[in-house]
Amino acid sequence: MSLNGIASTPVSTTTVVNAHAFFPDIEMQAFIDIYRLPSEYKEITLVQELKTAMYQINEELIDYVLILQSVDPVETLEEHNETLSHAYKTAVMGKARSGLIKYFETANRKAAAEIQGDRGDVLKDVWTEAAHAAIDQVSKGLMDAAAKLGALGKRHHANGFKAVTI
């Protein structure tokens, strides 16, 4: 039984396909289960928020991917590093979850929804910060891998300043 009083939550077989083939797709049921999303959300709303979050995070990470792919012909993030793939999914789902806050009060008119709406900004900040931490983990992992393969050139120290030669 869920917290909203509905005995059975719907099962979704939808997979949100990532527009960029390097990044993994996200299964809707995993998103629903991890964030314990109320059944009041329509699936189309969840899909739209996931797609929006994917697009935004892909834009933030694409430069790191291109740097890595310049020295390693890896085709997918899962192929490169499963831990980073999990962090990517965490970032997308966290960002999407923070985007869903604005819909909850209109989906559920109960007093609990009004309280949730009042706390929405605080919760949104928490999920957004978690998403940014996961994005940082992915970008750092991609850059570390690219650096080990020589994509960033040699670094020299000159009088306390770092100088990079490419």
Salt bridges, closest charged atoms under 4 A:
GLU49 OE2 - LYS102 NZ 3.58
GLU78 OE2 - LYS89 NZ 3.60
ASP144 OD2 - LYS140 NZ 3.06
